[in-house]
Amino acid sequence: MTVLSKPENIAVVRHGLAGLAEGLGAEPDLVDDIKTAVSEAVTNAVVHGYPESVGPIDVEARVTDSLLEIVVRGSRRRDTSAAAERRGPEPSCRPRPDRRLER
């Protein structure tokens, strides 16, 4: 799905992906964790990807076996400042083997 980088779309994406996870049989605590992670990712794309404008945020969800992978992409704008160089590469989320969907 693609949404505009507006704050009201954070809830749209969060609820849509929570519904998908529930439909796939995810336990309630896992659905809550998915909602939190998706809210954070989309919020970051809204705030940092388009700080002075509105643009597209692409959200992809893929299911492979019992793994739900969610990818959020906003602007391709990169922080090339000296502070960013000192911070190093941006962290990424990795799946935890103990948190799988029951199918």
C-alpha positions as CSV (number, residue, x, y, z in Angstrom):
1,M,0.0,0.0,0.0
2,T,1.1,3.6,-0.5
3,V,-0.1,6.4,1.7
4,L,0.8,10.1,1.8
5,S,3.1,11.2,4.6
6,K,0.4,12.7,6.7
7,P,0.0,12.0,10.5
8,E,-3.5,10.6,10.1
9,N,-2.2,7.9,7.8
10,I,-0.1,6.4,10.6
11,A,-3.3,4.9,12.1
12,V,-4.5,3.7,8.7
13,V,-1.3,1.6,8.1
14,R,-1.2,0.4,11.7
15,H,-4.8,-0.9,11.7
16,G,-4.5,-2.4,8.2
17,L,-1.4,-4.4,9.1
18,A,-2.8,-5.4,12.5
19,G,-5.9,-6.8,10.7
20,L,-3.6,-8.7,8.4
21,A,-1.6,-10.2,11.3
22,E,-4.8,-11.1,13.1
23,G,-6.1,-12.8,10.0
24,L,-2.9,-14.8,9.8
25,G,-3.4,-16.1,13.3
26,A,-1.0,-13.9,15.3
27,E,-1.4,-13.9,19.0
28,P,-2.7,-10.6,20.5
29,D,0.6,-9.7,22.1
30,L,2.4,-10.2,18.8
31,V,-0.3,-8.0,17.1
32,D,0.4,-5.3,19.7
33,D,4.1,-5.5,19.0
34,I,3.4,-5.2,15.2
35,K,1.2,-2.2,15.8
36,T,4.0,-0.5,17.8
37,A,6.7,-1.2,15.3
38,V,4.6,-0.1,12.3
39,S,3.6,3.1,14.1
40,E,7.2,3.9,14.8
41,A,8.4,3.1,11.3
42,V,5.6,5.1,9.6
43,T,6.0,8.0,12.1
44,N,9.7,8.2,11.3
45,A,8.9,8.2,7.5
46,V,6.4,11.1,8.0
47,V,8.6,13.2,10.3
48,H,12.1,12.5,8.9
49,G,11.4,11.5,5.3
50,Y,9.3,14.6,4.4
51,P,10.1,17.2,7.0
52,E,8.7,20.1,5.0
53,S,6.5,18.5,2.4
54,V,4.1,15.6,1.8
55,G,5.2,12.6,-0.2
56,P,4.5,8.9,-0.6
57,I,5.2,6.2,2.0
58,D,5.3,2.7,0.6
59,V,4.4,-0.2,2.9
60,E,4.9,-3.8,1.9
61,A,3.8,-6.9,3.8
62,R,5.0,-10.4,2.7
63,V,4.2,-13.7,4.3
64,T,6.7,-16.6,3.9
65,D,6.0,-19.7,5.9
66,S,5.3,-18.4,9.4
67,L,7.1,-15.1,8.9
68,L,5.4,-11.8,8.3
69,E,7.9,-9.2,6.9
70,I,6.8,-5.6,6.8
71,V,8.9,-3.0,5.0
72,V,8.2,0.8,5.3
73,R,9.9,3.1,2.8
74,G,9.6,6.9,2.8
75,S,11.8,9.5,1.1
76,R,15.2,8.5,-0.2
77,R,16.7,11.6,1.5
78,R,19.9,10.7,3.3
79,D,21.5,12.4,6.2
80,T,25.1,13.1,5.1
81,S,26.1,15.2,8.0
82,A,29.2,14.6,10.1
83,A,26.9,13.5,13.0
84,A,25.3,10.8,10.8
85,E,28.8,9.6,9.9
86,R,29.6,9.3,13.6
87,R,26.4,7.4,14.3
88,G,27.1,4.8,11.7
89,P,24.6,2.8,9.7
90,E,20.9,3.0,10.6
91,P,19.6,0.0,12.7
92,S,17.3,-2.5,11.1
93,C,14.8,-4.8,12.6
94,R,15.5,-8.5,12.4
95,P,12.9,-11.3,12.9
96,R,13.1,-13.1,16.2
97,P,12.8,-16.9,15.7
98,D,10.6,-17.2,18.8
99,R,8.0,-14.8,17.4
100,R,6.4,-16.6,14.5
101,L,2.8,-16.7,13.3
102,E,0.8,-19.8,14.1
103,R,-0.6,-21.3,10.9
